[in-house]
Amino acid sequence: MKRIGEFWNPGVFWSFLSAFLWATVYVATRWLMRGGEAKIDPVTLSLLRFGAGGLLLFLFCLVVNRRALFRLSKRDYLRVAVLSQFSFVGMSVFLFWGQRYTTAVNSSMIMSSAPVLTILLGLFIGEKISLRQGIGMAVGTLGCMIVIGVVTEQGLTYSPTSFRGDLLVLASALSWSIASVYAKKVVTPENDLAVTVWSMLFASLSLLLINCFRMNEVVLPQSGAVWMLLGYLAVFPTALGFYAWNAAMGRISLNLVTIMQYLTPIMTILMAWALLGETLSLFEIFGAVLVIAGIGYSSWPKRKVAQGRAAEGS
């Protein structure tokens, strides 16, 4: 029971919540970026998303726990500033930029490689990959590739026309993986909220500076529907979603956090089916089962040898 309790801890809840909220981003940004003309440019979208989300969290911290907000050391503020460039600036801008040139399927496929990249990069900070986790990663990756259409009944599929966008999305996945590894040096259960707030504010400052040098390329929202969608992105996938991710990073292992993110493409496909009318084939449903099985197998705790405890009690 103790081992089960270690698995079902708050960190697992926060990790699942972040995966769910981030799945909604794919549905929202697909609507924003598709069509003949984008409804907003990638840098401005990132700026409004993280600027508004960071401000909301900052005001929340001032009311709930002001001391925690300013408890970081000067060295920690510097680390958070570096973290924000990968977790928010690089990840978001490259992803949205890439979605102009490549399909949502390819974007989901490449971003689903981020957990694998994260676990591999985690080897450089002492994280270990067990045989169980390796098998789970392989099964989960295969399931993701089936769900998003890379592996089909006819074999592997790939569109060379979207190569430019694919490279940009790959840069986003790599940026996120670097942030995930680096966050283990920064985030703790005591400072997770402060790290989230300051990361968004630092990222917003960087994005604002970028926009100052590209004023002629800025595309601002022109309709109330776009502004409402931006408000949703700022509050839920951004303010709450990234706090949940940092909260998970401070409470459970890097490997478990990243493995849980395999749920994001599954939930994205389900939301796209419900909200955008996209359908799932039986083969894709099989892929979803593989993803869930891979997560469960790699993250479920091992049982201790009962004989050892029996010997201690005798």
DOGUVEX-897348 format. One line per field, with one value per residue (C-alpha): residue number from 1; residue in one letter; x, y, z. Coordinates in nm, 4 decimals. Layout:
num	[NUM/...];
residu	[a/...];
xx	[X/...];
yy	[Y/...];
zz	[Z/...];
This chain:
num	[1/2/3/4/5/6/7/8/9/10/11/12/13/14/15/16/17/18/19/20/21/22/23/24/25/26/27/28/29/30/31/32/33/34/35/36/37/38/39/40/41/42/43/44/45/46/47/48/49/50/51/52/53/54/55/56/57/58/59/60/61/62/63/64/65/66/67/68/69/70/71/72/73/74/75/76/77/78/79/80/81/82/83/84/85/86/87/88/89/90/91/92/93/94/95/96/97/98/99/100/101/102/103/104/105/106/107/108/109/110/111/112/113/114/115/116/117/118/119/120/121/122/123/124/125/126/127/128/129/130/131/132/133/134/135/136/137/138/139/140/141/142/143/144/145/146/147/148/149/150/151/152/153/154/155/156/157/158/159/160/161/162/163/164/165/166/167/168/169/170/171/172/173/174/175/176/177/178/179/180/181/182/183/184/185/186/187/188/189/190/191/192/193/194/195/196/197/198/199/200/201/202/203/204/205/206/207/208/209/210/211/212/213/214/215/216/217/218/219/220/221/222/223/224/225/226/227/228/229/230/231/232/233/234/235/236/237/238/239/240/241/242/243/244/245/246/247/248/249/250/251/252/253/254/255/256/257/258/259/260/261/262/263/264/265/266/267/268/269/270/271/272/273/274/275/276/277/278/279/280/281/282/283/284/285/286/287/288/289/290/291/292/293/294/295/296/297/298/299/300/301/302/303/304/305/306/307/308/309/310/311/312/313/314];
residu	[m/k/r/i/g/e/f/w/n/p/g/v/f/w/s/f/l/s/a/f/l/w/a/t/v/y/v/a/t/r/w/l/m/r/g/g/e/a/k/i/d/p/v/t/l/s/l/l/r/f/g/a/g/g/l/l/l/f/l/f/c/l/v/v/n/r/r/a/l/f/r/l/s/k/r/d/y/l/r/v/a/v/l/s/q/f/s/f/v/g/m/s/v/f/l/f/w/g/q/r/y/t/t/a/v/n/s/s/m/i/m/s/s/a/p/v/l/t/i/l/l/g/l/f/i/g/e/k/i/s/l/r/q/g/i/g/m/a/v/g/t/l/g/c/m/i/v/i/g/v/v/t/e/q/g/l/t/y/s/p/t/s/f/r/g/d/l/l/v/l/a/s/a/l/s/w/s/i/a/s/v/y/a/k/k/v/v/t/p/e/n/d/l/a/v/t/v/w/s/m/l/f/a/s/l/s/l/l/l/i/n/c/f/r/m/n/e/v/v/l/p/q/s/g/a/v/w/m/l/l/g/y/l/a/v/f/p/t/a/l/g/f/y/a/w/n/a/a/m/g/r/i/s/l/n/l/v/t/i/m/q/y/l/t/p/i/m/t/i/l/m/a/w/a/l/l/g/e/t/l/s/l/f/e/i/f/g/a/v/l/v/i/a/g/i/g/y/s/s/w/p/k/r/k/v/a/q/g/r/a/a/e/g/s];
xx	[0.0000/0.2869/0.4275/0.0838/0.0608/0.3912/0.2496/-0.0845/0.0665/-0.0102/0.2723/0.0902/-0.2284/-0.0430/0.1320/-0.1967/-0.3620/-0.0826/-0.1062/-0.4819/-0.4662/-0.1838/-0.3885/-0.6415/-0.3668/-0.3333/-0.7052/-0.7066/-0.3922/-0.5009/-0.8001/-0.5821/-0.3135/-0.5037/-0.6526/-0.5161/-0.4119/-0.3104/-0.5333/-0.2265/0.1497/0.3452/0.5498/0.2504/0.0434/0.3190/0.3566/-0.0144/-0.0463/0.2426/0.2125/-0.1496/-0.0941/0.2096/0.0284/-0.2658/-0.0364/0.1618/-0.1540/-0.2651/0.0662/0.0473/-0.2841/-0.2182/0.1535/0.3557/0.6592/0.6959/0.6992/1.0082/1.1834/1.4108/1.7796/1.9562/2.1081/1.7630/1.6223/1.9022/1.8298/1.4589/1.5387/1.7428/1.4717/1.2060/1.3909/1.3583/1.0295/0.8247/1.0019/1.1659/0.9008/0.6045/0.7406/0.8960/0.5793/0.3388/0.5764/0.6118/0.2345/0.2238/0.4121/0.3386/0.0255/-0.1187/-0.0425/0.3272/0.3399/0.1861/0.4224/0.7332/0.6226/0.5425/0.9158/0.9836/0.9396/1.1937/1.4374/1.3840/1.4556/1.7655/1.8900/1.8123/2.0973/2.3341/2.1956/2.1996/1.8494/1.8300/1.6281/1.5127/1.4247/1.0588/1.0705/1.2536/0.9866/0.7134/0.8739/0.8946/0.5317/0.4097/0.6044/0.4654/0.1144/0.1612/0.2879/-0.0179/-0.2667/-0.1269/-0.0987/0.2740/0.2365/-0.0612/-0.1841/0.0123/0.3385/0.5276/0.4025/0.5805/0.5234/0.8451/0.6578/0.6314/1.0038/1.0505/0.7703/0.8869/1.2296/1.0728/0.8513/1.1523/1.3299/1.0279/1.0413/1.4143/1.3682/1.1014/1.3196/1.6094/1.3715/1.2412/1.5917/1.7070/1.3925/1.5087/1.7897/1.5495/1.2034/1.1155/0.7769/0.8452/0.9180/0.7148/0.4621/0.7269/0.9284/0.6191/0.5340/0.8806/0.9410/0.6351/0.7292/1.0886/0.9635/0.7147/0.9942/1.2005/0.9031/0.8266/1.1846/1.1597/0.8415/1.0102/1.2472/0.9706/0.6912/0.6051/0.5394/0.3116/-0.0425/-0.2891/-0.6261/-0.9127/-1.2185/-1.3766/-1.3605/-0.9825/-0.9513/-1.1739/-0.9625/-0.6477/-0.8043/-0.8650/-0.5080/-0.3711/-0.5728/-0.5941/-0.3200/-0.0766/-0.1260/-0.2720/-0.1096/0.2498/0.2046/0.0822/0.3907/0.6301/0.4389/0.4809/0.8527/0.9085/0.7258/0.7904/1.0755/1.1614/1.0959/0.7423/0.6535/0.7676/0.6058/0.2716/0.2950/0.2272/-0.1375/-0.1366/-0.1597/-0.4271/-0.6428/-0.5736/-0.7139/-1.0223/-1.0885/-1.0393/-1.2944/-1.5465/-1.4930/-1.3662/-1.5432/-1.2277/-1.2687/-1.0609/-1.0112/-0.9911/-0.6176/-0.5841/-0.7877/-0.5414/-0.2628/-0.4372/-0.4503/-0.0770/-0.0013/-0.2009/-0.0482/0.3026/0.2428/0.0921/0.3642/0.6550/0.5219/0.3466/0.5625/0.7337/0.6445/0.9062/1.0038/0.7619/1.0092/1.2382/0.9663/0.8578/1.2122/1.2279/0.9101/1.0186];
yy	[0.0000/0.2361/0.1875/0.2531/0.5682/0.6867/0.6541/0.8174/1.1351/1.4998/1.5062/1.2505/1.4593/1.7768/1.5952/1.4591/1.8009/1.9674/1.6985/1.7511/2.1304/2.1277/1.8976/2.1789/2.4052/2.1932/2.2253/2.6006/2.6843/2.4672/2.6982/3.0075/2.9047/2.7197/2.8891/3.1293/3.3911/3.3364/3.5136/3.6062/3.5630/3.3090/3.5602/3.7810/3.4757/3.3601/3.7113/3.7563/3.4033/3.4154/3.7841/3.7532/3.4162/3.5395/3.8538/3.6505/3.4212/3.7182/3.8829/3.5492/3.5112/3.8643/3.7768/3.4178/3.3923/3.7067/3.5814/3.2752/3.4990/3.6905/3.4085/3.3122/3.3968/3.6084/3.2912/3.1327/3.4326/3.3942/3.0240/3.0927/3.3517/3.0914/2.8284/3.0600/3.0974/2.7247/2.6354/2.9284/3.1330/2.8593/2.5939/2.8179/3.0292/2.7365/2.5285/2.7970/2.9017/2.5435/2.4971/2.7465/2.5051/2.1557/1.9631/1.9153/1.5440/1.6034/1.8621/1.6169/1.3416/1.5499/1.7034/1.3565/1.2846/1.5396/1.2859/1.0544/1.3416/1.4527/1.1124/1.0752/1.4220/1.3335/1.0846/1.3833/1.4881/1.1410/1.0195/0.6449/0.4543/0.1139/-0.1752/-0.1266/0.2410/0.1619/-0.0883/0.1566/0.4341/0.2088/0.0959/0.4496/0.5960/0.3344/0.4104/0.7848/0.7246/0.5119/0.7600/1.0600/0.8690/0.8177/0.4401/0.3127/-0.0183/0.0593/0.1336/0.4547/0.7849/1.1172/1.4352/1.5960/1.9182/2.0009/1.9615/2.3283/2.3148/1.9785/2.1227/2.4144/2.1841/1.9618/2.2711/2.3278/1.9703/1.9972/2.3306/2.1800/1.8783/2.1013/2.2959/1.9753/1.8609/2.2029/2.2456/1.9639/2.1953/2.4813/2.3625/2.2353/2.1879/2.5125/2.7364/2.5797/2.8633/3.1359/2.9656/2.9463/3.3142/3.4523/3.2207/3.3609/3.7203/3.6746/3.5029/3.7842/4.0399/3.8447/3.8102/4.1824/4.2649/4.0304/4.2034/4.5423/4.4330/4.2900/4.5461/4.5097/4.1370/4.1626/4.0316/4.1354/3.9629/4.1164/3.9482/3.8894/3.5132/3.5260/3.7426/3.5032/3.2088/3.3958/3.4546/3.0834/3.0034/3.2531/3.1260/2.7492/2.5899/2.8663/2.9896/2.6672/2.4240/2.5373/2.5680/2.2072/2.1001/2.2743/2.1330/1.7843/1.8396/1.9260/1.6197/1.3186/1.1930/1.3463/1.0133/0.9810/1.3408/1.2966/0.9559/1.1020/1.3542/1.0696/1.1272/1.4679/1.3459/1.0947/1.3610/1.5955/1.3431/1.2858/1.6596/1.7096/1.4346/1.5928/1.9605/1.9581/1.6509/1.4457/1.0687/0.7826/0.4527/0.1208/0.1205/0.4596/0.3366/0.0494/0.3079/0.4882/0.1621/0.1149/0.4638/0.4057/0.0583/0.1991/0.4671/0.2237/-0.0384/0.2028/0.4100/0.1584/0.0906/-0.2415/-0.4512/-0.5119/-0.8653/-0.9859/-1.2302/-0.9481/-0.7888/-1.1229/-1.1926/-0.8547/-0.9323/-1.2780];
zz	[0.0000/0.0706/-0.2804/-0.4325/-0.2226/-0.3673/-0.7178/-0.6477/-0.5043/-0.5900/-0.8442/-1.0617/-1.0469/-1.1476/-1.4320/-1.5663/-1.5407/-1.7384/-2.0093/-2.0386/-2.0521/-2.3076/-2.5288/-2.5647/-2.7012/-3.0163/-3.0882/-3.0228/-3.2192/-3.5095/-3.5495/-3.5098/-3.7577/-4.0301/-4.3349/-4.5916/-4.3362/-3.9749/-3.7235/-3.5162/-3.5562/-3.3442/-3.1419/-3.0570/-2.9669/-2.7309/-2.5857/-2.5134/-2.3807/-2.1356/-2.0555/-1.9468/-1.7796/-1.5898/-1.4746/-1.3459/-1.1494/-1.0172/-0.8803/-0.7349/-0.5534/-0.4135/-0.2504/-0.1434/-0.0642/-0.1285/0.0622/-0.1617/-0.4686/-0.3540/-0.1695/-0.4581/-0.4362/-0.6986/-0.8400/-0.8622/-1.0501/-1.3033/-1.3400/-1.3877/-1.6550/-1.8437/-1.7948/-1.9385/-2.2681/-2.3318/-2.1591/-2.2900/-2.5591/-2.7668/-2.7159/-2.7986/-3.0837/-3.2719/-3.2322/-3.3538/-3.6311/-3.7503/-3.7630/-4.0484/-4.2747/-4.1483/-4.0606/-3.7143/-3.7494/-3.8083/-3.5276/-3.2815/-3.3928/-3.3465/-3.0152/-2.8842/-2.9127/-2.6364/-2.3524/-2.5141/-2.5685/-2.2080/-2.0602/-2.2772/-2.1787/-1.8174/-1.8271/-1.8112/-1.4698/-1.3165/-1.4048/-1.4703/-1.7277/-1.6106/-1.8392/-1.7468/-1.8454/-2.1681/-2.2700/-2.1681/-2.3736/-2.6793/-2.6504/-2.5807/-2.8720/-3.1107/-2.9848/-3.0402/-3.3932/-3.4710/-3.3248/-3.5111/-3.8371/-3.8829/-3.8658/-4.0657/-4.2006/-4.5174/-4.3306/-4.2509/-4.3921/-4.4311/-4.6351/-4.7668/-4.8464/-4.4747/-4.4045/-4.3038/-4.0498/-3.9187/-3.8383/-3.6512/-3.4448/-3.3740/-3.2400/-3.0146/-2.8838/-2.8172/-2.6396/-2.4164/-2.3396/-2.2352/-2.0103/-1.8523/-1.7631/-1.6437/-1.4307/-1.2028/-1.0875/-1.0191/-0.9153/-0.5663/-0.3934/-0.2050/-0.5060/-0.7901/-0.8036/-0.7902/-1.0654/-1.2850/-1.2355/-1.2930/-1.5897/-1.7650/-1.6854/-1.8036/-2.1198/-2.1834/-2.1615/-2.4152/-2.6495/-2.6201/-2.7174/-3.0165/-3.1316/-3.1069/-3.3840/-3.6052/-3.5837/-3.9537/-3.9082/-3.6036/-3.6662/-3.3938/-3.3343/-3.5323/-3.3785/-3.0389/-3.0879/-3.1204/-2.8091/-2.6126/-2.7222/-2.6199/-2.2784/-2.2394/-2.3442/-2.0913/-1.7942/-1.8320/-2.0475/-1.9499/-1.5928/-1.4569/-1.7001/-1.6482/-1.2731/-1.2765/-1.4737/-1.2344/-0.9369/-1.0828/-1.1521/-0.7871/-0.6530/-0.8767/-1.0922/-1.4285/-1.5994/-1.4607/-1.5507/-1.9094/-1.9533/-1.8393/-2.1232/-2.3663/-2.2758/-2.4460/-2.8105/-2.7109/-2.5494/-2.8408/-3.0875/-2.8690/-2.8380/-3.2110/-3.2718/-3.0327/-3.1221/-3.4806/-3.6184/-3.6777/-3.6597/-3.5217/-3.6987/-3.5183/-3.5866/-3.4151/-3.1181/-3.0920/-3.0795/-2.7928/-2.5987/-2.6558/-2.5194/-2.2017/-2.1595/-2.2034/-1.9405/-1.6960/-1.7358/-1.7053/-1.4166/-1.1911/-0.8821/-0.8297/-0.5290/-0.2672/-0.1913/0.0710/0.2180/0.3294/0.5398/0.6752/0.7886/0.9625/1.1554/1.2663];
